[in-house]
Amino acid sequence: GEALFAMAALATSVCAPTGLVRFPGLDPDARYRLTPVPLAAHVPAYGTDGSTPWWTEGAALPGRVLAEAGVQMPTIFPEHLVLVHLTRI
C-alpha cells in the first residue's frame, strides 16, 4: 500500500526542467497519493519555478499514469536527493 522512491542528482542536468520520472511496480488500477518527504537538510531550490505544483500541493494519480507517463520532478542540486512517498488510496 505504500512506496518510497528516491531521486538523486549526480551532476547538473543539461535539460531544464528535469525530465519526467516514472514509478515502476505500482498497481496500474489503483490510485496513489504522491507527496514529497521533508528532509532535515532541506535545500530551498526544489521546484521553485512552479513547474512542479504537486511538490507543494501533493497529487492523486493512477498507478498506470505514474508507472508509464511519470511526473515532472523538481530541479535539485548536484549530489542531492529527494524522496517521494506514494500511498495507495
Secondary structure by P-SEA (a helix, b strand, c coil): cbbbbbbbbccccccccccccccccccccbbbbbbbbbccccccccccccccccccccccccccccccbbbbbcccccccbbbbbbbcc
